[in-house]
Amino acid sequence: MTDNNPRGVDCSYLGDKLKGSYNIHTHPPDTTQYSFSTDADIPAAFSDGTAIMEAVDYKYRYQLCRAALRLNNGKLYAKQCRKNETLL
C-alpha cells in the first residue's frame, strides 16, 4: 500500500487486519532517524497487533519482532519470532 504522504501512511482504516502481520516500509533520506520512530512506528506496531515490522533507509535495515508470550503453570515464557533476534 502506498500513501504518498510525507508524514507517513495511515493504516487505521484496515482495522484488525494488521494483527499478526509482517510489515515493511521505507524511511526517506530526508526524514530517516536510522531507527523506528517512537512517535509513529512503535506505537502503531503495538496498537495494530503487527508481529514483525521492518524498515529500510538508505543506510540500514532494521526489524522489530514482537515476542510471542504464553503462560505455563504461572510462569511467563517468551518465544522468539525468528532465530537470533532481539525481542521486546
Number of C-alpha atoms within 10 A of each C-alpha: 6 8 10 8 8 10 9 14 13 11 13 12 7 10 9 12 13 17 15 14 14 13 15 13 15 13 20 12 11 8 10 16 12 16 15 18 13 10 8 12 17 14 11 17 21 12 12 18 15 21 19 18 20 16 18 18 18 11 8 11 14 13 17 22 19 21 18 13 11 11 9 8 5 7 7 10 12 13 13 16 16 11 7 7 12 13 15 10
